[in-house]
Amino acid sequence: MRARRRVSAWGSVGIVAAGVLSGCVADGPEPPRPPRDLPPQPSGLIVDRIVMTVPTIPEDSDRNGYYDLTPVTVYLFDRRYIPPIAVTGQFEFRMLDQKDRVLATWRFDEQKTAGAQRRFMVGPGYAFELNLLDVGSDHLPVDEAVLQVTFTQDGQKPVAPRAGTSVVVGRAR
């Protein structure tokens, strides 16, 4: 009888060891693959559409109880080419209250625009951090504003989306 117990005890250890070793296999979905490279962007593309994204809630970077930092990502498009494009130019962002009064303006020249260019999963885009403290104060008399963007490509007329994007401003909640 004792011999049987030893065998079954060792058998149990073997089963547990096999279970532990099988647990080393990664569970869950595969990690995302890096994006495939897009084909080279053709020359002569002209920006005729803009898509701007902003987070739902901005940041209170100085922790004074007022939102001041809004991260913004902008994608530029030419209708003749499906992916977003990267071109030389300048951005201007304006924050307006509900009566279309300008609360803040940010301008990014060609050099700053080039520095804001990033490679995203969908293709090239531009990432900016619009900080109210850089252009005035974060103590605004409103709790919602409209953010507008205009892009001016070298040698072309300015392009803007049809509508601005609502953003939260004022006292942090």
N, CA, C and O of each residue as an XYZ file, in Angstrom:
692
protein
N       0.811     -1.185      0.000
C       0.000      0.000      0.000
C       0.860      1.257      0.000
O       0.577      2.234     -0.694
N       1.891      1.199      0.781
C       2.735      2.391      0.825
C       3.347      2.701     -0.533
O       3.451      3.865     -0.922
N       3.737      1.698     -1.227
C       4.332      1.915     -2.545
C       3.328      2.576     -3.473
O       3.697      3.439     -4.269
N       2.097      2.193     -3.385
C       1.083      2.823     -4.230
C       0.935      4.309     -3.896
O       0.818      5.146     -4.790
N       0.940      4.613     -2.644
C       0.809      6.032     -2.274
C       1.979      6.850     -2.793
O       1.799      7.968     -3.276
N       3.167      6.296     -2.694
C       4.323      7.034     -3.218
C       4.190      7.248     -4.714
O       4.482      8.332     -5.221
N       3.760      6.236     -5.405
C       3.614      6.370     -6.846
C       2.558      7.404     -7.162
O       2.773      8.260     -8.020
N       1.417      7.346     -6.484
C       0.366      8.313     -6.777
C       0.766      9.704     -6.312
O       0.367     10.692     -6.928
N       1.541      9.806     -5.242
C       2.008     11.122     -4.809
C       2.929     11.717     -5.867
O       2.810     12.889     -6.224
N       3.853     10.886     -6.366
C       4.737     11.379     -7.420
C       3.964     11.651     -8.700
O       4.280     12.583     -9.441
N       2.967     10.845     -8.953
C       2.117     11.086    -10.125
C       1.411     12.428    -10.006
O       1.290     13.145    -10.999
N       0.947     12.782     -8.826
C       0.290     14.074     -8.607
C       1.254     15.225     -8.847
O       0.888     16.235     -9.446
N       2.490     15.067     -8.374
C       3.492     16.107     -8.591
C       3.731     16.291    -10.085
O       3.844     17.420    -10.564
N       3.809     15.191    -10.817
C       4.011     15.264    -12.259
C       2.863     15.984    -12.955
O       3.091     16.768    -13.877
N       1.637     15.726    -12.523
C       0.470     16.384    -13.118
C       0.500     17.877    -12.817
O       0.231     18.696    -13.696
N       0.823     18.230    -11.587
C       0.906     19.643    -11.210
C       2.016     20.333    -12.006
O       1.823     21.441    -12.505
N       3.179     19.680    -12.128
C       4.290     20.265    -12.883
C       3.902     20.463    -14.341
O       4.227     21.489    -14.937
N       3.214     19.495    -14.912
C       2.785     19.630    -16.302
C       1.807     20.792    -16.443
O       1.856     21.528    -17.428
N       0.923     20.961    -15.468
C      -0.030     22.081    -15.507
C       0.675     23.415    -15.402
O       0.313     24.358    -16.106
N       1.672     23.521    -14.540
C       2.421     24.763    -14.378
C       3.184     25.086    -15.659
O       3.179     26.228    -16.119
N       3.836     24.086    -16.228
C       4.600     24.317    -17.446
C       3.693     24.712    -18.603
O       4.070     25.542    -19.430
N       2.506     24.129    -18.669
C       1.611     24.507    -19.761
C       1.080     25.918    -19.560
O       0.636     26.542    -20.523
N       1.112     26.437    -18.344
C       0.672     27.801    -18.070
C       1.637     28.844    -18.595
O       1.307     30.030    -18.581
N       2.801     28.460    -19.053
C       3.775     29.406    -19.574
C       3.417     29.882    -20.978
O       3.997     30.851    -21.467
N       2.496     29.230    -21.613
C       2.063     29.645    -22.943
C       1.226     30.911    -22.789
O       0.363     30.984    -21.914
N       1.476     31.895    -23.629
C       0.751     33.166    -23.528
C      -0.733     32.955    -23.793
O      -1.118     32.324    -24.778
N      -1.556     33.488    -22.903
C      -3.002     33.424    -23.063
C      -3.498     34.733    -23.646
O      -2.816     35.756    -23.573
N      -4.674     34.696    -24.218
C      -5.298     35.914    -24.718
C      -4.953     36.162    -26.179
O      -4.306     35.345    -26.834
N      -5.400     37.301    -26.666
C      -5.182     37.612    -28.085
C      -3.713     37.907    -28.377
O      -2.947     38.283    -27.490
N      -3.351     37.731    -29.615
C      -1.985     38.061    -30.034
C      -1.779     39.569    -29.921
O      -2.717     40.339    -30.127
N      -0.558     39.996    -29.594
C      -0.306     41.440    -29.556
C      -0.482     42.027    -30.951
O      -0.285     41.336    -31.950
N      -0.851     43.299    -31.017
C      -1.061     43.903    -32.342
C       0.227     43.901    -33.149
O       1.321     44.085    -32.615
N       0.069     43.692    -34.427
C       1.226     43.730    -35.318
C       1.525     45.181    -35.664
O       0.619     46.014    -35.698
N       2.786     45.483    -35.918
C       3.093     46.866    -36.324
C       2.406     47.163    -37.655
O       2.206     46.264    -38.471
N       2.048     48.419    -37.868
C       1.346     48.753    -39.116
C       2.235     48.498    -40.335
O       3.454     48.668    -40.297
N       1.579     48.086    -41.404
C       2.316     47.932    -42.658
C       2.654     49.311    -43.188
O       1.904     50.268    -42.993
N       3.772     49.400    -43.848
C       4.143     50.676    -44.456
C       3.185     50.996    -45.594
O       2.828     50.129    -46.391
N       2.782     52.249    -45.651
C       1.947     52.697    -46.763
C       2.835     52.855    -47.990
O       4.044     53.050    -47.866
N       2.241     52.772    -49.159
C       3.042     53.054    -50.350
C       3.534     54.500    -50.288
O       2.936     55.324    -49.597
N       4.596     54.812    -50.990
C       5.090     56.191    -50.970
C       3.990     57.167    -51.396
O       3.237     56.919    -52.338
N       3.926     58.272    -50.677
C       2.918     59.300    -50.985
C       3.254     59.953    -52.317
O       4.392     60.372    -52.527
N       2.276     60.048    -53.228
C       2.559     60.714    -54.510
C       2.849     62.201    -54.306
O       2.410     62.795    -53.321
N       3.569     62.781    -55.216
C       3.834     64.221    -55.127
C       2.640     64.988    -55.694
O       1.810     64.429    -56.410
N       2.572     66.262    -55.365
C       1.534     67.127    -55.913
C       0.187     67.041    -55.216
O      -0.804     67.552    -55.737
N       0.126     66.407    -54.049
C      -1.143     66.332    -53.329
C      -1.457     67.680    -52.696
O      -0.564     68.385    -52.226
N      -2.744     68.027    -52.689
C      -3.190     69.306    -52.136
C      -4.249     69.034    -51.079
O      -5.232     68.341    -51.343
N      -4.054     69.571    -49.898
C      -4.989     69.358    -48.796
C      -6.341     69.982    -49.138
O      -6.427     71.164    -49.468
N      -7.398     69.163    -49.054
C      -8.748     69.697    -49.255
C      -9.712     69.244    -48.163
O     -10.881     69.629    -48.171
N      -9.233     68.429    -47.225
C     -10.049     67.991    -46.084
C      -9.167     67.864    -44.854
O      -7.980     67.550    -44.944
N      -9.777     68.115    -43.706
C      -9.074     68.009    -42.426
C      -9.962     67.256    -41.452
O     -11.172     67.476    -41.400
N      -9.350     66.364    -40.678
C     -10.055     65.696    -39.592
C      -9.273     65.978    -38.313
O      -8.070     65.725    -38.245
N      -9.964     66.504    -37.295
C      -9.334     66.825    -36.015
C      -9.985     65.984    -34.929
O     -11.209     65.875    -34.871
N      -9.172     65.393    -34.072
C      -9.692     64.642    -32.935
C      -9.164     65.250    -31.640
O      -8.013     65.679    -31.566
N     -10.017     65.280    -30.627
C      -9.635     65.772    -29.310
C     -10.189     64.811    -28.266
O     -11.201     64.156    -28.516
N      -9.550     64.710    -27.101
C     -10.078     63.829    -26.055
C     -11.365     64.410    -25.465
O     -11.647     65.599    -25.608
N     -12.122     63.564    -24.813
C     -13.372     64.001    -24.193
C     -13.113     65.031    -23.092
O     -13.811     66.041    -23.005
N     -12.118     64.775    -22.262
C     -11.800     65.671    -21.148
C     -10.353     66.146    -21.300
O      -9.452     65.323    -21.462
N     -10.118     67.460    -21.250
C      -8.741     67.977    -21.306
C      -8.030     67.731    -19.966
O      -8.564     67.057    -19.085
N      -6.847     68.272    -19.831
C      -6.060     68.083    -18.616
C      -5.917     69.389    -17.843
O      -5.978     70.480    -18.411
N      -5.726     69.252    -16.544
C      -5.388     70.381    -15.678
C      -3.914     70.197    -15.323
O      -3.588     69.687    -14.252
N      -3.030     70.613    -16.220
C      -1.603     70.299    -16.081
C      -0.935     70.981    -14.892
O       0.044     70.457    -14.359
N      -1.441     72.136    -14.466
C      -0.827     72.829    -13.334
C      -1.585     72.596    -12.031
O      -1.248     73.176    -10.999
N      -2.603     71.749    -12.083
C      -3.385     71.337    -10.896
C      -3.970     72.521    -10.114
O      -3.978     72.524     -8.883
N      -4.459     73.529    -10.855
C      -5.050     74.681    -10.185
C      -6.577     74.640    -10.200
O      -7.231     75.588     -9.766
N      -7.147     73.534    -10.704
C      -8.595     73.399    -10.718
C      -9.255     73.848    -12.010
O     -10.483     73.852    -12.105
N      -8.451     74.234    -13.023
C      -8.983     74.669    -14.317
C      -8.301     73.886    -15.438
O      -7.083     73.711    -15.447
N      -9.111     73.428    -16.370
C      -8.551     72.723    -17.526
C      -7.709     73.696    -18.348
O      -8.123     74.828    -18.596
N      -6.527     73.249    -18.768
C      -5.676     74.132    -19.557
C      -5.020     73.459    -20.755
O      -4.582     74.156    -21.670
N      -4.937     72.138    -20.786
C      -4.186     71.450    -21.828
C      -5.103     70.521    -22.623
O      -5.695     69.594    -22.071
N      -5.210     70.780    -23.915
C      -6.032     69.947    -24.798
C      -5.140     69.321    -25.858
O      -4.659     70.020    -26.750
N      -4.910     68.005    -25.776
C      -4.168     67.338    -26.848
C      -5.046     67.251    -28.097
O      -6.240     66.965    -28.000
N      -4.464     67.494    -29.251
C      -5.202     67.496    -30.514
C      -4.403     66.701    -31.545
O      -3.182     66.834    -31.635
N      -5.097     65.884    -32.313
C      -4.487     65.183    -33.438
C      -5.222     65.601    -34.701
O      -6.452     65.622    -34.735
N      -4.462     65.933    -35.740
C      -5.050     66.394    -36.995
C      -4.524     65.532    -38.145
O      -3.332     65.235    -38.230
N      -5.436     65.145    -39.011
C      -5.094     64.397    -40.223
C      -5.476     65.247    -41.432
O      -6.543     65.860    -41.456
N      -4.603     65.277    -42.428
C      -4.832     66.038    -43.654
C      -5.083     65.067    -44.806
O      -4.483     63.994    -44.867
N      -5.980     65.454    -45.722
C      -6.348     64.573    -46.829
C      -6.429     65.320    -48.147
O      -6.695     66.521    -48.193
N      -6.194     64.575    -49.215
C      -6.461     64.991    -50.581
C      -7.456     63.963    -51.121
O      -7.195     62.763    -51.038
N      -8.575     64.400    -51.665
C      -9.626     63.489    -52.131
C      -9.132     62.464    -53.153
O      -9.758     61.419    -53.332
N      -8.036     62.750    -53.810
C      -7.524     61.838    -54.833
C      -6.675     60.709    -54.257
O      -6.248     59.820    -54.994
N      -6.423     60.735    -52.928
C      -5.542     59.758    -52.288
C      -6.187     59.360    -50.979
O      -6.524     60.233    -50.179
N      -6.372     58.085    -50.733
C      -7.165     57.635    -49.584
C      -6.502     57.893    -48.224
O      -7.157     58.466    -47.353
N      -5.251     57.507    -47.997
C      -4.682     57.710    -46.649
C      -4.449     59.189    -46.340
O      -4.433     60.027    -47.241
N      -4.267     59.500    -45.046
C      -3.875     60.873    -44.699
C      -2.517     61.193    -45.329
O      -1.749     60.295    -45.676
N      -2.245     62.468    -45.467
C      -1.014     62.890    -46.129
C      -0.170     63.784    -45.230
O      -0.660     64.365    -44.262
N       1.094     63.878    -45.569
C       2.020     64.774    -44.879
C       2.502     65.804    -45.892
O       3.058     65.451    -46.931
N       2.286     67.070    -45.585
C       2.709     68.155    -46.470
C       3.266     69.295    -45.631
O       3.089     69.329    -44.413
N       3.935     70.220    -46.287
C       4.495     71.385    -45.617
C       3.427     72.465    -45.514
O       2.699     72.729    -46.472
N       3.342     73.085    -44.345
C       2.375     74.153    -44.169
C       2.311     74.632    -42.737
O       3.201     74.352    -41.933
N       1.235     75.367    -42.420
C       1.060     75.979    -41.100
C      -0.333     75.677    -40.562
O      -1.299     75.579    -41.318
N      -0.416     75.532    -39.252
C      -1.699     75.331    -38.586
C      -2.048     76.553    -37.745
O      -1.172     77.221    -37.197
N      -3.336     76.826    -37.657
C      -3.846     77.809    -36.708
C      -5.060     77.189    -36.033
O      -5.961     76.679    -36.699
N      -5.077     77.236    -34.703
C      -6.201     76.763    -33.904
C      -6.807     77.962    -33.197
O      -6.089     78.811    -32.668
N      -8.138     78.028    -33.191
C      -8.842     79.090    -32.473
C      -9.890     78.456    -31.579
O     -10.626     77.560    -31.993
N      -9.946     78.933    -30.353
C     -10.964     78.498    -29.408
C     -11.960     79.643    -29.252
O     -11.582     80.767    -28.921
N     -13.238     79.344    -29.495
C     -14.291     80.355    -29.464
C     -15.326     80.008    -28.406
O     -15.556     78.837    -28.104
N     -15.953     81.050    -27.843
C     -17.082     80.798    -26.953
C     -18.343     80.628    -27.802
O     -18.269     80.649    -29.030
N     -19.490     80.461    -27.158
C     -20.743     80.198    -27.875
C     -21.228     81.392    -28.695
O     -22.103     81.245    -29.549
N     -20.667     82.563    -28.439
C     -21.028     83.762    -29.212
C     -19.953     84.089    -30.246
O     -19.891     85.211    -30.750
N     -19.112     83.112    -30.559
C     -18.038     83.242    -31.557
C     -16.972     84.264    -31.188
O     -16.288     84.786    -32.068
N     -16.823     84.556    -29.905
C     -15.726     85.419    -29.449
C     -14.488     84.547    -29.257
O     -14.569     83.449    -28.707
N     -13.353     85.043    -29.710
C     -12.107     84.279    -29.621
C     -11.608     84.271    -28.173
O     -11.398     85.321    -27.567
N     -11.425     83.074    -27.640
C     -10.885     82.897    -26.286
C      -9.371     82.692    -26.323
O      -8.657     83.136    -25.424
N      -8.882     82.011    -27.374
C      -7.449     81.725    -27.489
C      -7.120     81.385    -28.939
O      -7.968     80.898    -29.687
N      -5.867     81.652    -29.319
C      -5.376     81.320    -30.657
C      -3.978     80.740    -30.530
O      -3.145     81.259    -29.786
N      -3.724     79.659    -31.261
C      -2.404     79.046    -31.335
C      -2.003     78.977    -32.798
O      -2.798     78.563    -33.641
N      -0.767     79.381    -33.109
C      -0.258     79.313    -34.479
C       1.011     78.458    -34.485
O       1.878     78.598    -33.622
N       1.097     77.580    -35.467
C       2.256     76.712    -35.614
C       2.825     76.920    -37.017
O       2.190     76.578    -38.015
N       4.034     77.487    -37.077
C       4.665     77.733    -38.371
C       5.116     76.409    -38.992
O       4.895     75.339    -38.425
N       5.744     76.495    -40.151
C       6.154     75.288    -40.876
C       7.095     74.413    -40.063
O       6.986     73.188    -40.096
N       8.018     75.032    -39.335
C       8.974     74.265    -38.537
C       8.270     73.528    -37.394
O       8.534     72.347    -37.169
N       7.379     74.211    -36.672
C       6.657     73.566    -35.571
C       5.691     72.506    -36.092
O       5.490     71.471    -35.456
N       5.097     72.772    -37.253
C       4.203     71.787    -37.864
C       4.991     70.530    -38.228
O       4.530     69.419    -37.967
N       6.159     70.688    -38.821
C       6.990     69.526    -39.160
C       7.364     68.750    -37.901
O       7.411     67.520    -37.920
N       7.627     69.461    -36.812
C       7.968     68.802    -35.551
C       6.790     68.074    -34.917
O       6.984     67.179    -34.094
N       5.579     68.449    -35.291
C       4.378     67.816    -34.735
C       3.949     66.585    -35.527
O       3.041     65.865    -35.111
N       4.589     66.341    -36.657
C       4.197     65.205    -37.495
C       4.551     63.892    -36.808
O       5.649     63.728    -36.276
N       3.592     62.954    -36.829
C       3.758     61.632    -36.235
C       3.275     60.578    -37.228
O       2.547     60.881    -38.174
N       3.691     59.349    -36.995
C       3.204     58.224    -37.787
C       2.213     57.463    -36.917
O       2.580     56.905    -35.883
N       0.969     57.448    -37.340
C      -0.086     56.732    -36.640
C      -0.448     55.480    -37.428
O       0.037     55.280    -38.541
N      -1.296     54.644    -36.852
C      -1.714     53.412    -37.534
C      -2.322     53.712    -38.902
O      -2.119     52.945    -39.844
N      -3.060     54.809    -39.027
C      -3.742     55.132    -40.287
C      -2.844     55.856    -41.274
O      -3.188     55.991    -42.448
N      -1.705     56.319    -40.810
C      -0.791     57.073    -41.661
C      -0.298     58.312    -40.951
O      -0.414     58.399    -39.729
N       0.250     59.279    -41.675
C       0.795     60.473    -41.032
C      -0.303     61.367    -40.458
O      -1.402     61.470    -41.003
N       0.030     61.998    -39.358
C      -0.858     62.965    -38.722
C      -0.010     63.949    -37.944
O       1.219     63.867    -37.947
N      -0.667     64.870    -37.283
C       0.023     65.918    -36.545
C      -0.547     65.970    -35.127
O      -1.759     66.082    -34.945
N       0.329     65.888    -34.127
C      -0.086     65.896    -32.725
C       0.361     67.197    -32.068
O       1.540     67.553    -32.090
N      -0.602     67.893    -31.486
C      -0.328     69.174    -30.823
C      -0.859     69.128    -29.398
O      -1.787     68.380    -29.090
N      -0.264     69.930    -28.546
C      -0.794     70.157    -27.206
C      -1.122     71.641    -27.112
O      -0.231     72.490    -27.078
N      -2.414     71.935    -27.071
C      -2.857     73.330    -27.001
C      -3.031     73.684    -25.533
O      -3.938     73.186    -24.867
N      -2.154     74.548    -25.033
C      -2.183     74.923    -23.629
C      -2.650     76.371    -23.496
O      -2.031     77.287    -24.037
N      -3.735     76.558    -22.778
C      -4.262     77.907    -22.560
C      -3.261     78.793    -21.831
O      -3.260     80.010    -22.021
N      -2.413     78.202    -21.003
C      -1.429     78.984    -20.255
C      -0.371     79.587    -21.181
O       0.262     80.581    -20.826
N      -0.172     78.998    -22.360
C       0.791     79.536    -23.328
C       0.275     80.780    -24.038
O       1.060     81.563    -24.573
N      -1.053     80.966    -24.043
C      -1.643     82.079    -24.803
C      -2.542     82.970    -23.946
O      -3.260     83.816    -24.478
N      -2.508     82.790    -22.643
C      -3.359     83.597    -21.763
C      -3.582     82.889    -20.447
O      -2.634     82.503    -19.762
N      -4.850     82.721    -20.099
C      -5.219     82.151    -18.805
C      -6.169     80.972    -18.994
O      -6.897     80.897    -19.983
N      -6.149     80.062    -18.037
C      -7.101     78.943    -18.064
C      -8.378     79.272    -17.290
O      -9.295     78.452    -17.240
N      -8.449     80.447    -16.694
C      -9.655     80.890    -15.979
C     -10.627     81.498    -16.991
O     -10.680     82.716    -17.163
N     -11.383     80.642    -17.649
C     -12.303     81.102    -18.685
C     -13.710     81.227    -18.126
O     -14.081     80.483    -17.217
N     -14.506     82.162    -18.658
C     -15.856     82.392    -18.158
C     -16.889     81.381    -18.672
O     -18.081     81.528    -18.403
N     -16.444     80.363    -19.403
C     -17.356     79.369    -19.977
C     -16.868     77.976    -19.613
O     -15.717     77.804    -19.210
N     -17.743     76.976    -19.753
C     -17.327     75.602    -19.483
C     -17.312     74.743    -20.741
O     -17.007     73.552    -20.680
N     -17.641     75.348    -21.885
C     -17.558     74.665    -23.165
C     -17.162     75.683    -24.221
O     -17.598     76.834    -24.189
N     -16.338     75.245    -25.150
C     -15.898     76.119    -26.236
C     -15.875     75.319    -27.529
O     -16.043     74.099    -27.527
N     -15.667     76.018    -28.620
C     -15.548     75.383    -29.924
C     -14.114     75.581    -30.401
O     -13.605     76.702    -30.433
N     -13.474     74.482    -30.769
C     -12.111     74.534    -31.271
C     -12.155     74.401    -32.790
O     -12.731     73.457    -33.331
N     -11.537     75.361    -33.462
C     -11.471     75.358    -34.925
C     -10.018     75.221    -35.353
O      -9.112     75.695    -34.668
N      -9.805     74.573    -36.485
C      -8.461     74.421    -37.030
C      -8.471     74.871    -38.480
O      -9.433     74.640    -39.212
N      -7.377     75.522    -38.885
C      -7.160     75.909    -40.279
C      -5.751     75.481    -40.641
O      -4.810     75.678    -39.872
N      -5.615     74.893    -41.825
C      -4.295     74.516    -42.323
C      -4.037     75.254    -43.624
O      -4.895     75.299    -44.507
N      -2.845     75.833    -43.735
C      -2.454     76.513    -44.961
C      -1.228     75.811    -45.518
O      -0.132     75.903    -44.965
N      -1.435     75.110    -46.622
C      -0.345     74.420    -47.305
C       0.433     75.442    -48.118
O      -0.145     76.396    -48.640
N       1.732     75.246    -48.226
C       2.565     76.171    -48.996
C       1.981     76.395    -50.384
O       1.763     75.447    -51.138
N       1.731     77.663    -50.714
C       1.249     78.026    -52.032
C      -0.220     77.754    -52.286
O      -0.675     77.870    -53.424
N      -0.980     77.391    -51.252
C      -2.399     77.068    -51.419
C      -3.242     77.947    -50.497
O      -2.718     78.595    -49.592
N      -4.546     77.960    -50.737
C      -5.432     78.722    -49.865
C      -5.719     77.910    -48.590
O      -5.637     76.682    -48.611
N      -6.052     78.585    -47.490
C      -6.321     77.886    -46.225
C      -7.510     76.925    -46.353
O      -8.456     77.176    -47.100
N      -7.433     75.819    -45.603
C      -8.486     74.810    -45.585
C      -8.898     74.604    -44.129
O      -8.056     74.543    -43.233
N     -10.217     74.499    -43.910
C     -10.750     74.261    -42.562
C     -11.924     73.294    -42.665
O     -12.595     73.249    -43.696
N     -12.180     72.523    -41.616
C     -13.373     71.681    -41.614
C     -14.633     72.548    -41.636
O     -14.574     73.739    -41.333
N     -15.756     71.958    -41.988
C     -17.016     72.710    -42.036
C     -17.451     73.208    -40.666
O     -18.092     74.253    -40.558
N     -17.106     72.469    -39.622
C     -17.525     72.848    -38.266
C     -16.369     72.645    -37.296
O     -15.441     71.881    -37.563
N     -16.441     73.334    -36.182
C     -15.455     73.156    -35.128
C     -15.823     71.970    -34.256
O     -16.831     71.302    -34.488
N     -15.003     71.718    -33.261
C     -15.190     70.616    -32.332
C     -15.427     71.176    -30.937
O     -14.677     72.041    -30.483
N     -16.454     70.698    -30.255
C     -16.729     71.143    -28.892
C     -15.661     70.588    -27.938
O     -15.287     69.417    -28.001
N     -15.193     71.465    -27.062
C     -14.210     71.056    -26.050
C     -14.635     71.585    -24.694
O     -15.300     72.616    -24.586
N     -14.236     70.856    -23.662
C     -14.513     71.256    -22.285
C     -13.413     72.208    -21.840
O     -12.235     71.948    -22.087
N     -13.776     73.299    -21.192
C     -12.817     74.260    -20.646
C     -13.326     74.701    -19.269
O     -14.349     74.212    -18.791
N     -12.609     75.618    -18.651
C     -13.067     76.168    -17.381
C     -12.701     75.299    -16.192
O     -11.704     74.576    -16.210
N     -13.533     75.384    -15.149
C     -13.264     74.685    -13.891
C     -13.308     73.183    -14.078
O     -14.257     72.639    -14.643
N     -12.257     72.512    -13.592
C     -12.192     71.038    -13.653
C     -13.218     70.453    -12.704
O     -13.419     70.945    -11.594
N     -13.854     69.407    -13.158
C     -14.917     68.784    -12.360
C     -14.467     67.536    -11.699
O     -15.246     66.895    -10.993
